[in-house]
Every structure is written in structure tokens, then in C-alpha cells.
Amino acid sequence: MEHADLDGLIDRVSGMLPVDELQLQRLKKRRLALKDRIARLEQASEPDEPA
């Protein structure tokens, strides 16, 4: 949910004139960190070997 919220916020910020590049860059970095965290959690929840 947080990832989707960040996507929406990034869309809104990028649509504003003038574009606040620093804020946009920080939001994208935060979204990427969250995506990486989700991937690590998914990987940790998968079994090591198939049954």
C-alpha cells in the first residue's frame, strides 16, 4: 500500500509546475528502498528448496 501511495505522490509532484526535482528525487529513492525491502521479505518467505 505504501508503495502505491508513493507512486501516486510521485505522479502528483511531477505534474506540478515548477517541478521540485529534489523532492521528486527523494520520493523515488524512498520508493526504490521500499521496493527492495519488499523483495527481500518475499525472498525470505520462500522455501530454500522445492518440496
Distance bins in CASP14 RR format, pairs under 12 A and 6 or more apart:
PFRMAT RR
TARGET T0000
AUTHOR 0000-0000-0000
RMODE 2
METHOD distances of the structure
MODEL  1
1 7 0 0 0 0 0 1 0 0 0 0 0
1 8 0 0 0 0 0 1 0 0 0 0 0
1 34 0 0 0 0 0 1 0 0 0 0 0
1 38 0 0 0 0 0 1 0 0 0 0 0
2 8 0 0 0 0 0 1 0 0 0 0 0
2 9 0 0 0 0 0 1 0 0 0 0 0
2 27 0 0 0 0 0 1 0 0 0 0 0
2 30 0 0 0 0 1 0 0 0 0 0 0
2 31 0 0 0 0 1 0 0 0 0 0 0
2 33 0 0 0 0 0 1 0 0 0 0 0
2 34 1 0 0 1 0 0 0 0 0 0 0
2 35 0 0 0 0 0 1 0 0 0 0 0
2 37 0 0 0 0 1 0 0 0 0 0 0
2 38 0 0 0 0 1 0 0 0 0 0 0
3 9 0 0 0 0 0 1 0 0 0 0 0
3 10 0 0 0 0 0 1 0 0 0 0 0
3 27 0 0 0 0 0 1 0 0 0 0 0
3 28 0 0 0 0 0 1 0 0 0 0 0
3 30 0 0 0 0 1 0 0 0 0 0 0
3 31 1 0 0 1 0 0 0 0 0 0 0
3 32 0 0 0 0 1 0 0 0 0 0 0
3 33 0 0 0 0 0 1 0 0 0 0 0
3 34 1 0 1 0 0 0 0 0 0 0 0
3 35 1 0 0 1 0 0 0 0 0 0 0
3 36 0 0 0 0 0 1 0 0 0 0 0
3 37 0 0 0 0 1 0 0 0 0 0 0
3 38 1 0 0 1 0 0 0 0 0 0 0
3 39 0 0 0 0 0 1 0 0 0 0 0
4 10 0 0 0 0 0 1 0 0 0 0 0
4 11 0 0 0 0 0 1 0 0 0 0 0
4 31 0 0 0 0 1 0 0 0 0 0 0
4 34 0 0 0 0 0 1 0 0 0 0 0
4 35 0 0 0 0 0 1 0 0 0 0 0
4 38 0 0 0 0 0 1 0 0 0 0 0
5 11 0 0 0 0 0 1 0 0 0 0 0
5 12 0 0 0 0 0 1 0 0 0 0 0
5 27 0 0 0 0 0 1 0 0 0 0 0
5 30 0 0 0 0 0 1 0 0 0 0 0
5 31 0 0 0 0 1 0 0 0 0 0 0
5 34 0 0 0 0 1 0 0 0 0 0 0
6 12 0 0 0 0 0 1 0 0 0 0 0
6 13 0 0 0 0 0 1 0 0 0 0 0
6 24 0 0 0 0 0 1 0 0 0 0 0
6 26 0 0 0 0 0 1 0 0 0 0 0
6 27 1 0 0 1 0 0 0 0 0 0 0
6 28 0 0 0 0 1 0 0 0 0 0 0
6 29 0 0 0 0 0 1 0 0 0 0 0
6 30 1 0 0 1 0 0 0 0 0 0 0
6 31 1 0 1 0 0 0 0 0 0 0 0
6 32 0 0 0 0 1 0 0 0 0 0 0
6 33 0 0 0 0 0 1 0 0 0 0 0
6 34 1 0 0 1 0 0 0 0 0 0 0
6 35 0 0 0 0 1 0 0 0 0 0 0
6 38 0 0 0 0 0 1 0 0 0 0 0
7 13 0 0 0 0 0 1 0 0 0 0 0
7 14 0 0 0 0 0 1 0 0 0 0 0
7 27 0 0 0 0 1 0 0 0 0 0 0
7 28 0 0 0 0 0 1 0 0 0 0 0
7 30 0 0 0 0 0 1 0 0 0 0 0
7 31 1 0 0 1 0 0 0 0 0 0 0
7 32 0 0 0 0 0 1 0 0 0 0 0
7 34 0 0 0 0 0 1 0 0 0 0 0
7 35 0 0 0 0 0 1 0 0 0 0 0
8 14 0 0 0 0 1 0 0 0 0 0 0
8 15 0 0 0 0 0 1 0 0 0 0 0
8 24 0 0 0 0 0 1 0 0 0 0 0
8 27 0 0 0 0 1 0 0 0 0 0 0
8 28 0 0 0 0 0 1 0 0 0 0 0
8 31 0 0 0 0 1 0 0 0 0 0 0
9 15 0 0 0 0 0 1 0 0 0 0 0
9 16 0 0 0 0 0 1 0 0 0 0 0
9 20 0 0 0 0 0 1 0 0 0 0 0
9 23 0 0 0 0 1 0 0 0 0 0 0
9 24 0 0 0 0 1 0 0 0 0 0 0
9 26 0 0 0 0 0 1 0 0 0 0 0
9 27 1 0 0 1 0 0 0 0 0 0 0
9 28 0 0 0 0 0 1 0 0 0 0 0
9 30 0 0 0 0 1 0 0 0 0 0 0
9 31 0 0 0 0 1 0 0 0 0 0 0
10 16 0 0 0 0 0 1 0 0 0 0 0
10 19 0 0 0 0 0 1 0 0 0 0 0
10 20 0 0 0 0 0 1 0 0 0 0 0
10 23 0 0 0 0 1 0 0 0 0 0 0
10 24 1 0 0 1 0 0 0 0 0 0 0
10 25 0 0 0 0 0 1 0 0 0 0 0
10 26 0 0 0 0 0 1 0 0 0 0 0
10 27 1 0 1 0 0 0 0 0 0 0 0
10 28 1 0 0 1 0 0 0 0 0 0 0
10 29 0 0 0 0 0 1 0 0 0 0 0
10 30 0 0 0 0 1 0 0 0 0 0 0
10 31 1 0 0 1 0 0 0 0 0 0 0
10 32 0 0 0 0 0 1 0 0 0 0 0
10 34 0 0 0 0 0 1 0 0 0 0 0
11 19 0 0 0 0 0 1 0 0 0 0 0
11 24 0 0 0 0 0 1 0 0 0 0 0
11 27 0 0 0 0 0 1 0 0 0 0 0
11 28 0 0 0 0 0 1 0 0 0 0 0
11 31 0 0 0 0 0 1 0 0 0 0 0
12 19 0 0 0 0 0 1 0 0 0 0 0
12 20 0 0 0 0 0 1 0 0 0 0 0
12 23 0 0 0 0 0 1 0 0 0 0 0
12 24 0 0 0 0 0 1 0 0 0 0 0
12 27 0 0 0 0 1 0 0 0 0 0 0
13 19 1 0 0 1 0 0 0 0 0 0 0
13 20 1 0 0 1 0 0 0 0 0 0 0
13 21 0 0 0 0 1 0 0 0 0 0 0
13 22 0 0 0 0 0 1 0 0 0 0 0
13 23 1 0 1 0 0 0 0 0 0 0 0
13 24 1 0 1 0 0 0 0 0 0 0 0
13 25 0 0 0 0 0 1 0 0 0 0 0
13 26 0 0 0 0 1 0 0 0 0 0 0
13 27 1 0 0 1 0 0 0 0 0 0 0
13 28 0 0 0 0 1 0 0 0 0 0 0
13 30 0 0 0 0 0 1 0 0 0 0 0
13 31 0 0 0 0 0 1 0 0 0 0 0
14 20 0 0 0 0 1 0 0 0 0 0 0
14 21 0 0 0 0 1 0 0 0 0 0 0
14 23 0 0 0 0 1 0 0 0 0 0 0
14 24 1 0 1 0 0 0 0 0 0 0 0
14 25 0 0 0 0 0 1 0 0 0 0 0
14 27 0 0 0 0 1 0 0 0 0 0 0
14 28 0 0 0 0 1 0 0 0 0 0 0
15 23 0 0 0 0 0 1 0 0 0 0 0
15 24 0 0 0 0 1 0 0 0 0 0 0
16 23 0 0 0 0 1 0 0 0 0 0 0
16 24 0 0 0 0 1 0 0 0 0 0 0
18 24 0 0 0 0 0 1 0 0 0 0 0
19 25 0 0 0 0 0 1 0 0 0 0 0
19 27 0 0 0 0 0 1 0 0 0 0 0
20 26 0 0 0 0 1 0 0 0 0 0 0
20 27 0 0 0 0 1 0 0 0 0 0 0
21 27 0 0 0 0 0 1 0 0 0 0 0
21 28 0 0 0 0 0 1 0 0 0 0 0
22 28 0 0 0 0 0 1 0 0 0 0 0
22 29 0 0 0 0 0 1 0 0 0 0 0
23 29 0 0 0 0 0 1 0 0 0 0 0
23 30 0 0 0 0 0 1 0 0 0 0 0
24 30 0 0 0 0 0 1 0 0 0 0 0
24 31 0 0 0 0 0 1 0 0 0 0 0
25 31 0 0 0 0 0 1 0 0 0 0 0
25 32 0 0 0 0 0 1 0 0 0 0 0
26 32 0 0 0 0 0 1 0 0 0 0 0
26 33 0 0 0 0 0 1 0 0 0 0 0
27 33 0 0 0 0 0 1 0 0 0 0 0
27 34 0 0 0 0 0 1 0 0 0 0 0
28 34 0 0 0 0 0 1 0 0 0 0 0
28 35 0 0 0 0 0 1 0 0 0 0 0
29 35 0 0 0 0 0 1 0 0 0 0 0
29 36 0 0 0 0 0 1 0 0 0 0 0
30 36 0 0 0 0 0 1 0 0 0 0 0
30 37 0 0 0 0 0 1 0 0 0 0 0
31 37 0 0 0 0 0 1 0 0 0 0 0
31 38 0 0 0 0 0 1 0 0 0 0 0
32 38 0 0 0 0 0 1 0 0 0 0 0
32 39 0 0 0 0 0 1 0 0 0 0 0
33 39 0 0 0 0 0 1 0 0 0 0 0
33 40 0 0 0 0 0 1 0 0 0 0 0
34 40 0 0 0 0 0 1 0 0 0 0 0
34 41 0 0 0 0 0 1 0 0 0 0 0
35 41 0 0 0 0 0 1 0 0 0 0 0
35 42 0 0 0 0 0 1 0 0 0 0 0
36 42 0 0 0 0 0 1 0 0 0 0 0
36 43 0 0 0 0 0 1 0 0 0 0 0
37 43 0 0 0 0 0 1 0 0 0 0 0
37 44 0 0 0 0 0 1 0 0 0 0 0
38 44 0 0 0 0 0 1 0 0 0 0 0
38 45 0 0 0 0 0 1 0 0 0 0 0
39 45 0 0 0 0 0 1 0 0 0 0 0
39 46 0 0 0 0 0 1 0 0 0 0 0
40 46 0 0 0 0 0 1 0 0 0 0 0
END
